[in-house]
């Protein structure tokens, strides 16, 4: 299927388009051989940087790999994810923190992005959205921007300059 998708770029209909790039999703388990032929990989969400780094070390590939990051919005969400996603690692201390303060899930996701960036093991992250997003402050991971900006489910983009939503 990967070869067929790449071959589609040779169709005259796509003459003025860039060549298709094909990605594959990977769970935190052995990587099937056929997925190594992709142009990039998206690794499943994990709330443990250590688990993601162990997976990356165990499955070296010469293509960009993006780690899955998703805000943990509630303890109920943690239970649902644990029941439906094999190999997901949700630390108890994160679940307890989110029970006390929903913003803890946003803080943890931003910290995870920074740790993954600093590890050098991944080409980046793929952010898995929540629907609807939690009503918390958005934490900006850059040291040069304000730590919090306004955030509501109706907000589509954010302005760190004045810490207010931009619609």
KAWOMO-V684725 format. One record per residue. RES is the residue in one letter. OMEGA is omega in whole degrees, 0 to 359 (none if undefined). NEAR is the number of other C-alpha atoms within 12 Angstrom. D_FIRST is the distance of its C-alpha to the first C-alpha in whole Angstrom. Layout:
{{RES/OMEGA/NEAR/D_FIRST} {RES/OMEGA/NEAR/D_FIRST}}
This chain:
{{X/179/14/0} {X/179/20/4} {X/179/18/5} {X/179/14/5} {X/178/17/6} {X/181/20/9} {X/180/17/10} {X/179/20/11} {X/179/20/13} {X/178/17/15} {X/180/16/16} {X/179/11/20} {X/183/11/19} {X/186/14/18} {X/183/13/21} {X/183/11/23} {X/173/13/20} {X/178/13/19} {X/177/18/15} {X/170/22/13} {X/185/22/12} {X/177/26/10} {X/176/26/11} {X/176/26/11} {X/181/25/14} {X/173/31/16} {X/180/28/19} {X/179/33/22} {X/182/21/22} {X/184/19/20} {X/178/25/17} {X/183/17/14} {X/184/13/13} {X/180/18/10} {X/178/27/10} {X/179/25/13} {X/180/22/10} {X/177/29/10} {X/178/25/13} {X/178/28/15} {X/169/36/15} {X/179/34/17} {X/183/40/19} {X/176/35/21} {X/170/37/24} {X/177/42/27} {X/180/39/31} {X/176/31/32} {X/179/36/31} {X/179/22/32} {X/178/27/29} {X/180/37/27} {X/176/28/29} {X/179/18/29} {X/182/28/25} {X/179/34/24} {X/182/20/27} {X/185/15/25} {X/180/25/22} {X/176/19/22} {X/180/24/19} {X/177/17/20} {X/181/24/18} {X/179/27/19} {X/182/36/20} {X/181/35/21} {X/178/43/23} {X/178/34/23} {X/179/37/27} {X/177/36/28} {X/172/42/32} {X/188/45/34} {X/183/35/36} {X/175/30/38} {X/177/26/38} {X/177/16/37} {X/179/25/34} {X/179/31/34} {X/180/19/35} {X/179/16/32} {X/181/25/29} {X/181/22/31} {X/187/14/30} {X/183/11/27} {X/179/19/25} {X/172/17/25} {X/179/23/26} {X/181/30/27} {X/180/27/31} {X/182/36/33} {X/179/23/37} {X/181/17/40} {X/176/19/41} {X/179/30/39} {X/180/29/39} {X/179/20/43} {X/180/23/43} {X/176/29/41} {X/180/20/43} {X/186/15/46} {X/183/22/44} {X/179/28/41} {X/180/28/41} {X/178/30/41} {X/177/39/37} {X/178/38/37} {X/182/29/39} {X/180/34/37} {X/179/38/33} {X/177/31/35} {X/179/26/36} {X/178/37/33} {X/180/37/31} {X/179/25/34} {X/179/25/34} {X/177/32/30} {X/183/23/31} {X/180/16/34} {X/183/20/32} {X/184/19/30} {X/184/30/27} {X/177/32/25} {X/180/24/24} {X/179/26/25} {X/167/33/24} {X/183/28/23} {X/180/22/25} {X/185/21/24} {X/172/19/27} {X/178/18/29} {X/352/15/30} {X/179/16/33} {X/178/25/34} {X/177/28/37} {X/179/24/40} {X/173/26/41} {X/177/29/42} {X/180/35/39} {X/180/31/39} {X/185/27/38} {X/182/24/37} {X/179/15/39} {X/183/13/42} {X/179/10/43} {X/179/17/43} {X/181/20/45} {X/182/22/44} {X/173/27/43} {X/181/26/43} {X/182/28/43} {X/171/28/40} {X/179/21/40} {X/180/20/37} {X/184/16/38} {X/180/21/37} {X/176/16/34} {X/187/17/35} {X/176/25/38} {X/179/22/41} {X/183/24/42} {X/180/16/45} {X/177/14/47} {X/176/20/45} {X/181/20/44} {X/174/21/41} {X/183/17/40} {X/none/13/39}}
